[in-house]
Amino acid sequence: MCIDPGVGEITGLAFYGLLREEDECVWDRSAPFAMIEQGLVEARTGARFPSRVRTIYSVSSRDNAIYDQRYENCGFTSVEVEQTLGGVGADR
């Protein structure tokens, strides 16, 4: 995750695959297979939405295909956010 240190918002996500090494699985940090940029913000609630999604698909052992999806000028028609605090002593 990429987090904006000024406001604490998640601005991006990267997804990595796993590689088998001997008796364990380790993250393949050489290249994420999907990256999501969270650049769209709904004005009323502040909810973040993807502005770009990049997916890398292996076509063969030597070639990859890169798919870019961009989201611009989006309108959010029904965004609802609910916040609750719960747990022990929540009724105080």
N, C-alpha and C positions, 0 to 999 in steps of 0.2 A: 504494500500500500504506500502511496505517496500522500503525505499529510501536510497541509499548509500550516507551518508553525505559528503563524500570526493569529489564525482563527480556529485551528484544530479541525478543519474540514478535510475529508478525504477527497483528493483531487484526481487520483488515478489508482488503478488496480492492475497488477500484472499476474498472469497465471503461468506457472512453470510445470513441466512434466517431471516424472520420476524416472530415474535410471536404476537398474539393478546392478549393484557392485558387491560381489561376493555374497555375503549373507544378509545384506541390508539394501534398502532403497534410499537414494539420495536425490536431492533436487538437481535438475539439469539447469543450472544457472547460466549456461552459455547463450540461451535465447528463449524468451517467453513465447508460448504458443498463442497467447492472446493478451492484448493490452486494452484497457478501457480508460478513456479520459472522461472525467466527470466535470465538464465545463458548463453545463446548462443548469441554471438555478431558477426554480419556480419562485416568482416574486412574493406571493402572499405567504407561503409557508417556509421558504428557504430550502426546500427539498432539492437535492442534487440529482441530475439525470445524466446519462451518457451523452457526450458530444461527439465522440469518435470511438469506434471499436476496430482494432486491427487484429486479424487472425492469420496465423501462419499455418498453412496446410502442406504437408509433405507429399509431393507428387511422385517422387522416386527417391532413391538413395542419394541422388545428386541435385535434385531440383525441388524448390519450394515455391508455392504460390502464396502471395500476400493479398489478402482481402481487406480493403479499407471501407468502412461504412461511416459516413459523417451525418450528423443530425444538426441541422441549422434551422432557425426560424420556426421552432416547434411551439405549439400552443398546448398548454396543459388544461384540459377541460374539467377534470375532477381529481384534485389532489387533496387527500385528507390525511392529516397527521394527528395521532393521538399520543399523548405522553402521560404516563402514570408512574407513580412511585409506590412500590409495594414492599412487602417483606415484614419482618418483625417490627411491631410498633407503628405500622402504617396508618393506623386510625388516629394517631396523635397529631 
